[in-house]
Amino acid sequence: MKKAVAFLFSLLYGLILSPSLFSQVYYIRENGGNIVFQQRRNGSFVNQTAEDIKKIPVRKNLRFDVSGLAATTTFKIELTPPGGTISEVTNNASVISLANKQYKIVKEGGSIGVLKLTATPTGGGTPVVFDNLGASASPVVRDGADAGNGNDNNAETFSSWRKYLQSNRGGYLDIIKGRQRYFTYKNIAYICLDPLGNIIGKKPVNIDQDDDIIILMVVPNTEAFDTYSINDNDAEYAPSDLMIRPTEAIPDENIHSGEEREELPYTVKVFNKGPYTSSDVTFTAMQENAMLNNITVHVNPLYHLGLGVSYVSSSLENPDFQLVPLTSTTNTIKAANTGRQTILTINAIWYWWSTIRYIGGSSITRGRDVLKEPDFLTRFNPTFGVGLSRSIENNFFAGINFEFARGGSITAGWHYGKVSRLLDKDFKLGETEFTGTQADIKTDNVWKWGGFFGVTLDTRIFNRLFSTTRSNN
């Protein structure tokens, strides 16, 4: 059993530790007495060459993990913005944040600049410099000018933003013109706005606490570009678990924007927001000091554990012993209530995916949004439980849940329980004569293993769905 469990988790670990699944995190570590710049791939650290470092896009949410440096080593980040001069930004909160020994770019915008990282051992050691980071990276959208759209031409003007969308395609324009606003497996939601702050299409639904929210705003590609901004009104990311909130659908918004008369060039300005743990986030679209619109979205909580109630059938027998006639004048002992047991259990369900991703290097506190359908792999979750009886310490269960429907699972595994047996191990039930009374039958309790299978109901999901259904009636 131990080998099977170890193999299962090693398999899951290998499947999950793919660089495409995680945020962009680079590691500055001490390895064999040298300070190296590395990326984590398939569970291993891979050195990055000077050319690799030059190609790293410097943009919001880029992270540098320094947990592998000695406590006495100092770390410095310097930035050369476009057309500017180099300056240290290690402690500049408008550019860099530090949490859990990870430095993260927090500055909005695509043209952030080129970085220089320096790690200096205390005591006169030679500084190790990683320079020109991002110098030859592919162009990043400037706080949002349309990415990947070859038709975005400052010289081309349009009578309205609608004409601009109709005449161009590619990059973010395909998102704006399409119907899909939420991409579950990328953890990205898009909100699309016109120059007046009105929603284009629909708002995304079922956003959760590990989602990035990207706001795409069609704006004039003139001097007015820099006057547009999005505020999130102090919404926060403060990880917590085991929360419940209503799950009502977000109503669709109609597009009711006015048409601009003046011929103008247009582009798409991108605002990268999130993730958030606030249950409601209101974005305010601004042009200079004027408020254009407020857009409120709901954020689903994430969970690392579930609580389920199971009705299981166990192969572990726990018989009663009764006095029965052997002959017309003698008695014997017979086991009653033999065969499989049916037991009601309460179980903890571990949503292992988020923990494995954290081990793999993800700095976001991820979890399960129980109101979304899981993919096939994450339908399998370990479960641990006890029997619901007067003596809950007599039955323990461990196994795997397979979630066949939201809130409902098939579960199977091992049952370790305390059962009764005759104290006289040589007594043959139904054959040996017993001269005592029912009260003279001596038994004791022993621990034994068995198997079980059954059906589990996730109480949290059931209560949430039940309360939502009841409120709609």
C-alpha positions as semicolon CSV with decimal commas, in nm:
position;residue;x (nm);y (nm);z (nm)
1;M;0,000;0,000;0,000
2;K;0,280;0,243;0,091
3;K;0,452;0,181;-0,243
4;A;0,127;0,245;-0,431
5;V;0,063;0,572;-0,248
6;A;0,424;0,684;-0,302
7;F;0,399;0,603;-0,672
8;L;0,069;0,790;-0,705
9;F;0,208;1,107;-0,549
10;S;0,533;1,090;-0,745
11;L;0,328;1,057;-1,064
12;L;0,108;1,352;-0,972
13;Y;0,412;1,557;-0,878
14;G;0,576;1,491;-1,211
15;L;0,262;1,575;-1,405
16;I;0,210;1,900;-1,224
17;L;0,561;2,042;-1,212
18;S;0,549;2,184;-1,560
19;P;0,679;2,537;-1,612
20;S;0,374;2,632;-1,814
21;L;0,153;2,582;-1,507
22;F;0,317;2,831;-1,276
23;S;0,371;3,201;-1,247
24;Q;0,698;3,331;-1,391
25;V;0,939;3,281;-1,102
26;Y;1,319;3,285;-1,126
27;Y;1,550;3,172;-0,849
28;I;1,875;3,335;-0,740
29;R;2,047;3,061;-0,539
30;E;2,380;2,954;-0,401
31;N;2,482;2,628;-0,565
32;G;2,819;2,466;-0,496
33;G;2,962;2,791;-0,366
34;N;2,843;2,990;-0,669
35;I;2,548;3,226;-0,698
36;V;2,337;3,124;-0,997
37;F;2,025;3,246;-1,178
38;Q;1,786;2,956;-1,237
39;Q;1,440;2,853;-1,348
40;R;1,256;2,554;-1,206
41;R;1,151;2,296;-1,462
42;N;1,003;1,953;-1,393
43;G;1,113;1,974;-1,031
44;S;1,476;2,063;-1,115
45;F;1,662;2,393;-1,117
46;V;1,803;2,489;-1,458
47;N;2,072;2,755;-1,498
48;Q;1,985;3,051;-1,721
49;T;2,251;3,187;-1,954
50;A;2,317;3,556;-2,013
51;E;2,118;3,530;-2,337
52;D;1,830;3,361;-2,156
53;I;1,825;3,643;-1,901
54;K;1,813;3,908;-2,172
55;K;1,501;3,747;-2,322
56;I;1,296;3,754;-1,999
57;P;1,008;4,004;-2,038
58;V;1,013;4,257;-1,753
59;R;0,648;4,298;-1,666
60;K;0,409;4,294;-1,376
61;N;0,412;3,977;-1,159
62;L;0,765;3,875;-1,265
63;R;0,918;3,725;-0,948
64;F;1,269;3,667;-0,817
65;D;1,301;3,414;-0,535
66;V;1,604;3,471;-0,309
67;S;1,523;3,209;-0,045
68;G;1,824;3,012;-0,169
69;L;2,071;3,287;-0,077
70;A;2,256;3,295;0,253
71;A;2,106;3,525;0,514
72;T;2,423;3,737;0,503
73;T;2,403;3,795;0,127
74;T;2,258;4,127;0,019
75;F;2,040;4,154;-0,291
76;K;1,989;4,466;-0,501
77;I;1,761;4,539;-0,798
78;E;1,831;4,829;-1,034
79;L;1,606;4,949;-1,316
80;T;1,681;5,139;-1,632
81;P;1,344;5,264;-1,766
82;P;1,300;5,343;-2,136
83;G;1,491;5,661;-2,210
84;G;1,592;5,696;-1,844
85;T;1,892;5,636;-1,622
86;I;1,963;5,344;-1,394
87;S;1,845;5,364;-1,031
88;E;1,798;5,121;-0,745
89;V;1,437;5,004;-0,695
90;T;1,488;4,723;-0,440
91;N;1,282;4,911;-0,181
92;N;1,069;5,115;-0,420
93;A;0,716;4,999;-0,337
94;S;0,576;5,144;-0,660
95;V;0,796;4,907;-0,861
96;I;0,887;4,610;-0,636
97;S;0,714;4,425;-0,353
98;L;0,877;4,171;-0,118
99;A;0,697;3,882;0,049
100;N;0,824;3,541;0,161
101;K;1,169;3,616;0,016
102;Q;1,025;3,681;-0,328
103;Y;1,065;4,013;-0,505
104;K;0,775;4,082;-0,741
105;I;0,733;4,347;-1,009
106;V;0,418;4,542;-0,921
107;K;0,458;4,831;-1,161
108;E;0,185;4,854;-1,423
109;G;0,275;4,887;-1,787
110;G;0,458;4,707;-2,063
111;S;0,760;4,937;-2,099
112;I;0,901;4,894;-1,750
113;G;1,264;4,875;-1,856
114;V;1,579;4,665;-1,815
115;L;1,685;4,518;-1,479
116;K;2,022;4,462;-1,317
117;L;2,034;4,217;-1,023
118;T;2,330;4,209;-0,783
119;A;2,394;3,955;-0,506
120;T;2,680;4,049;-0,273
121;P;2,810;3,810;-0,006
122;T;2,880;3,987;0,323
123;G;3,244;4,012;0,424
124;G;3,406;4,138;0,109
125;G;3,290;3,871;-0,132
126;T;3,280;3,947;-0,502
127;P;2,938;4,075;-0,615
128;V;2,758;3,855;-0,869
129;V;2,574;4,060;-1,131
130;F;2,294;3,949;-1,362
131;D;2,271;4,240;-1,605
132;N;2,058;4,339;-1,906
133;L;1,760;4,138;-1,783
134;G;1,489;4,194;-2,042
135;A;1,716;4,383;-2,283
136;S;1,623;4,166;-2,582
137;A;1,279;4,045;-2,471
138;S;0,990;4,054;-2,712
139;P;0,810;4,387;-2,688
140;V;0,561;4,394;-2,401
141;V;0,240;4,592;-2,428
142;R;0,280;4,943;-2,277
143;D;0,035;4,927;-1,992
144;G;-0,176;4,780;-2,256
145;A;-0,135;4,879;-2,618
146;D;-0,274;4,595;-2,826
147;A;-0,047;4,287;-2,817
148;G;0,011;4,090;-3,131
149;N;-0,199;4,310;-3,357
150;G;-0,010;4,401;-3,669
151;N;-0,286;4,636;-3,782
152;D;-0,251;4,878;-3,487
153;N;-0,124;5,178;-3,678
154;N;-0,109;5,526;-3,529
155;A;-0,159;5,678;-3,874
156;E;-0,490;5,497;-3,934
157;T;-0,791;5,675;-3,792
158;F;-1,152;5,568;-3,742
159;S;-1,479;5,746;-3,687
160;S;-1,549;5,534;-3,377
161;W;-1,400;5,262;-3,161
162;R;-1,651;5,022;-3,317
163;K;-1,505;5,087;-3,662
164;Y;-1,159;5,023;-3,516
165;L;-1,269;4,681;-3,385
166;Q;-1,443;4,591;-3,711
167;S;-1,135;4,681;-3,917
168;N;-0,869;4,507;-3,707
169;R;-0,805;4,170;-3,553
170;G;-0,541;3,972;-3,365
171;G;-0,404;3,983;-3,012
172;Y;-0,639;4,126;-2,754
173;L;-0,879;4,240;-3,024
174;D;-0,984;3,877;-3,070
175;I;-1,069;3,859;-2,699
176;I;-1,275;4,179;-2,715
177;K;-1,461;4,070;-3,028
178;G;-1,513;3,714;-2,903
179;R;-1,769;3,576;-2,659
180;Q;-1,539;3,411;-2,404
181;R;-1,441;3,625;-2,107
182;Y;-1,313;3,362;-1,864
183;F;-1,043;3,101;-1,924
184;T;-1,065;2,847;-1,643
185;Y;-0,738;2,661;-1,687
186;K;-0,536;2,977;-1,742
187;N;-0,687;3,143;-1,431
188;I;-0,752;3,458;-1,636
189;A;-1,068;3,666;-1,664
190;Y;-1,112;3,955;-1,907
191;I;-1,325;4,267;-1,869
192;C;-1,356;4,466;-2,191
193;L;-1,443;4,837;-2,191
194;D;-1,502;5,105;-2,451
195;P;-1,355;5,458;-2,424
196;L;-1,653;5,569;-2,213
197;G;-1,598;5,291;-1,959
198;N;-1,897;5,082;-2,069
199;I;-1,869;4,705;-2,083
200;I;-1,823;4,545;-2,424
201;G;-2,001;4,210;-2,427
202;K;-2,039;4,046;-2,088
203;K;-1,870;4,043;-1,752
204;P;-1,689;3,719;-1,660
205;V;-1,860;3,493;-1,410
206;N;-1,723;3,256;-1,143
207;I;-1,397;3,444;-1,087
208;D;-1,207;3,298;-0,793
209;Q;-0,923;3,393;-0,562
210;D;-0,632;3,284;-0,780
211;D;-0,751;3,449;-1,101
212;D;-0,575;3,734;-1,273
213;I;-0,821;3,992;-1,402
214;I;-0,713;4,167;-1,721
215;I;-0,909;4,478;-1,817
216;L;-0,893;4,560;-2,188
217;M;-0,997;4,915;-2,265
218;V;-1,029;5,053;-2,615
219;V;-0,889;5,408;-2,600
220;P;-0,769;5,674;-2,843
221;N;-0,406;5,619;-2,936
222;T;-0,326;5,986;-2,881
223;E;-0,200;6,199;-2,594
224;A;-0,518;6,091;-2,414
225;F;-0,383;5,734;-2,383
226;D;-0,208;5,806;-2,053
227;T;-0,513;5,974;-1,900
228;Y;-0,706;5,645;-1,873
229;S;-0,670;5,440;-1,556
230;I;-0,843;5,168;-1,355
231;N;-0,873;5,174;-0,974
232;D;-0,958;4,864;-0,774
233;N;-1,072;5,058;-0,464
234;D;-0,837;4,888;-0,216
235;A;-0,950;4,534;-0,291
236;E;-0,697;4,299;-0,134
237;Y;-0,526;3,966;-0,168
238;A;-0,515;3,818;0,184
239;P;-0,512;3,435;0,162
240;S;-0,753;3,247;0,384
241;D;-0,949;2,926;0,361
242;L;-1,285;2,772;0,445
243;M;-1,510;3,060;0,349
244;I;-1,866;3,059;0,214
245;R;-2,027;3,329;0,005
246;P;-2,334;3,350;-0,223
247;T;-2,284;3,233;-0,579
248;E;-2,549;3,427;-0,767
249;A;-2,481;3,478;-1,136
250;I;-2,352;3,812;-1,251
251;P;-2,613;3,981;-1,477
252;D;-2,516;4,064;-1,831
253;E;-2,458;4,426;-1,923
254;N;-2,588;4,589;-2,236
255;I;-2,353;4,788;-2,453
256;H;-2,482;5,142;-2,476
257;S;-2,185;5,351;-2,580
258;G;-2,205;5,669;-2,777
259;E;-2,029;5,707;-3,113
260;E;-1,734;5,946;-3,143
261;R;-1,753;6,183;-3,439
262;E;-1,388;6,277;-3,461
263;E;-1,155;6,059;-3,665
264;L;-0,903;5,912;-3,420
265;P;-0,648;5,632;-3,401
266;Y;-0,735;5,367;-3,141
267;T;-0,555;5,098;-2,947
268;V;-0,618;4,865;-2,654
269;K;-0,489;4,964;-2,312
270;V;-0,429;4,669;-2,080
271;F;-0,462;4,679;-1,700
272;N;-0,339;4,370;-1,515
273;K;-0,527;4,324;-1,187
274;G;-0,569;4,057;-0,922
275;P;-0,571;3,811;-0,773
276;Y;-0,812;3,919;-0,497
277;T;-0,960;3,760;-0,186
278;S;-1,220;4,031;-0,133
279;S;-1,562;3,881;-0,205
280;D;-1,659;4,181;-0,418
281;V;-1,420;4,391;-0,623
282;T;-1,525;4,720;-0,778
283;F;-1,314;4,861;-1,061
284;T;-1,348;5,229;-1,138
285;A;-1,267;5,336;-1,494
286;M;-1,118;5,685;-1,489
287;Q;-1,012;5,944;-1,744
288;E;-0,790;6,192;-1,564
289;N;-1,001;6,286;-1,260
290;A;-1,337;6,197;-1,412
291;M;-1,508;5,868;-1,323
292;L;-1,639;5,688;-1,630
293;N;-1,795;5,376;-1,476
294;N;-1,790;5,134;-1,182
295;I;-1,772;4,762;-1,259
296;T;-1,827;4,516;-0,973
297;V;-1,736;4,148;-0,993
298;H;-1,781;3,873;-0,736
299;V;-1,489;3,652;-0,633
300;N;-1,544;3,291;-0,529
301;P;-1,342;3,162;-0,231
302;L;-1,092;2,879;-0,265
303;Y;-1,064;2,576;-0,040
304;H;-0,786;2,335;0,048
305;L;-1,009;2,092;0,240
306;G;-1,365;1,970;0,204
307;L;-1,594;1,804;0,456
308;G;-1,800;1,507;0,344
309;V;-2,043;1,255;0,484
310;S;-2,019;0,902;0,344
311;Y;-2,237;0,595;0,351
312;V;-1,996;0,304;0,308
313;S;-1,992;-0,072;0,295
314;S;-1,696;-0,233;0,473
315;S;-1,558;-0,584;0,441
316;L;-1,445;-0,572;0,805
317;E;-1,677;-0,796;1,008
318;N;-1,776;-0,706;1,364
319;P;-2,000;-0,991;1,479
320;D;-2,210;-1,039;1,790
321;F;-2,187;-1,374;1,974
322;Q;-2,504;-1,551;2,082
323;L;-2,590;-1,868;2,273
324;V;-2,779;-2,116;2,053
325;P;-2,882;-2,486;2,090
326;L;-2,628;-2,744;1,973
327;T;-2,840;-3,048;2,060
328;S;-3,161;-3,090;2,255
329;T;-2,964;-3,075;2,579
330;T;-2,651;-2,872;2,499
331;N;-2,565;-2,525;2,370
332;T;-2,295;-2,365;2,162
333;I;-2,196;-2,015;2,051
334;K;-2,274;-1,875;1,710
335;A;-2,163;-1,551;1,544
336;A;-2,450;-1,320;1,447
337;N;-2,458;-1,006;1,231
338;T;-2,169;-1,130;1,019
339;G;-2,080;-1,010;0,673
340;R;-2,022;-0,657;0,549
341;Q;-2,093;-0,358;0,769
342;T;-2,270;-0,042;0,654
343;I;-2,134;0,263;0,832
344;L;-2,200;0,636;0,822
345;T;-1,872;0,831;0,824
346;I;-1,754;1,189;0,826
347;N;-1,448;1,265;0,615
348;A;-1,196;1,535;0,537
349;I;-1,133;1,565;0,161
350;W;-0,792;1,704;0,067
351;Y;-0,779;1,910;-0,253
352;W;-0,418;1,815;-0,313
353;W;-0,368;2,006;-0,640
354;S;-0,312;2,344;-0,476
355;T;-0,055;2,205;-0,230
356;I;0,145;2,031;-0,502
357;R;0,149;2,351;-0,708
358;Y;0,276;2,542;-0,406
359;I;0,555;2,286;-0,359
360;G;0,634;2,330;-0,727
361;G;0,708;2,698;-0,682
362;S;0,376;2,880;-0,720
363;S;0,367;3,174;-0,481
364;I;-0,009;3,218;-0,511
365;T;-0,220;3,054;-0,240
366;R;-0,426;2,840;-0,469
367;G;-0,714;2,611;-0,381
368;R;-1,029;2,456;-0,518
369;D;-1,324;2,662;-0,631
370;V;-1,592;2,409;-0,541
371;L;-1,849;2,579;-0,763
372;K;-1,654;2,494;-1,079
373;E;-1,639;2,160;-1,250
374;P;-1,295;2,000;-1,188
375;D;-1,094;1,845;-1,467
376;F;-1,048;1,467;-1,474
377;L;-0,728;1,450;-1,269
378;T;-0,849;1,678;-0,990
379;R;-1,168;1,475;-0,950
380;F;-0,949;1,227;-0,757
381;N;-0,882;1,345;-0,401
382;P;-0,752;1,170;-0,087
383;T;-1,000;1,134;0,196
384;F;-0,963;1,055;0,566
385;G;-1,250;0,990;0,804
386;V;-1,401;0,834;1,112
387;G;-1,721;0,645;1,177
388;L;-2,019;0,841;1,307
389;S;-2,104;0,643;1,619
390;R;-2,081;0,676;1,995
391;S;-1,721;0,559;1,980
392;I;-1,574;0,745;1,684
393;E;-1,227;0,631;1,781
394;N;-1,310;0,270;1,684
395;N;-1,321;0,315;1,306
396;F;-1,081;0,498;1,076
397;F;-1,100;0,527;0,700
398;A;-0,850;0,635;0,435
399;G;-0,896;0,624;0,060
400;I;-0,965;0,811;-0,260
401;N;-1,272;1,007;-0,368
402;F;-1,375;1,031;-0,731
403;E;-1,605;1,328;-0,782
404;F;-1,855;1,214;-1,044
405;A;-2,072;1,523;-0,999
406;R;-2,036;1,851;-0,818
407;G;-2,073;1,761;-0,450
408;G;-2,106;1,386;-0,506
409;S;-1,824;1,131;-0,502
410;I;-1,760;0,761;-0,514
411;T;-1,512;0,667;-0,243
412;A;-1,306;0,355;-0,176
413;G;-1,011;0,261;0,040
414;W;-0,902;0,097;0,363
415;H;-1,094;0,054;0,688
416;Y;-0,898;0,011;1,011
417;G;-1,135;-0,073;1,294
418;K;-1,184;-0,235;1,630
419;V;-1,391;-0,556;1,617
420;S;-1,506;-0,818;1,865
421;R;-1,379;-1,178;1,888
422;L;-1,414;-1,467;2,130
423;L;-1,156;-1,464;2,405
424;D;-1,116;-1,842;2,366
425;K;-0,930;-1,864;2,036
426;D;-0,967;-2,246;2,022
427;F;-1,347;-2,239;2,042
428;K;-1,512;-2,354;1,719
429;L;-1,830;-2,160;1,660
430;G;-2,135;-2,378;1,609
431;E;-1,944;-2,697;1,697
432;T;-1,792;-2,675;2,044
433;E;-2,026;-2,728;2,340
434;F;-2,062;-2,428;2,571
435;T;-2,189;-2,492;2,924
436;G;-2,229;-2,132;3,039
437;T;-2,502;-1,872;2,991
438;Q;-2,515;-1,579;2,749
439;A;-2,358;-1,360;3,017
440;D;-2,065;-1,600;3,043
441;I;-1,953;-1,547;2,682
442;K;-1,615;-1,371;2,702
443;T;-1,502;-1,144;2,417
444;D;-1,230;-0,891;2,359
445;N;-1,159;-0,624;2,095
446;V;-0,885;-0,634;1,832
447;W;-0,780;-0,397;1,552
448;K;-0,812;-0,531;1,198
449;W;-0,789;-0,407;0,839
450;G;-1,063;-0,424;0,579
451;G;-1,168;-0,252;0,259
452;F;-1,460;-0,022;0,196
453;F;-1,648;0,157;-0,080
454;G;-1,938;0,396;-0,074
455;V;-2,082;0,731;-0,172
456;T;-1,972;1,069;-0,032
457;L;-2,164;1,394;-0,024
458;D;-1,958;1,713;0,016
459;T;-2,158;1,894;0,282
460;R;-2,024;2,237;0,194
461;I;-2,115;2,213;-0,173
462;F;-2,452;2,058;-0,092
463;N;-2,537;2,332;0,157
464;R;-2,427;2,601;-0,088
465;L;-2,626;2,458;-0,376
466;F;-2,925;2,380;-0,155
467;S;-2,937;2,730;-0,010
468;T;-2,902;2,882;-0,359
469;T;-3,185;2,663;-0,491
470;R;-3,404;2,741;-0,192
471;S;-3,346;3,116;-0,231
472;N;-3,454;3,093;-0,596
473;N;-3,788;2,931;-0,507
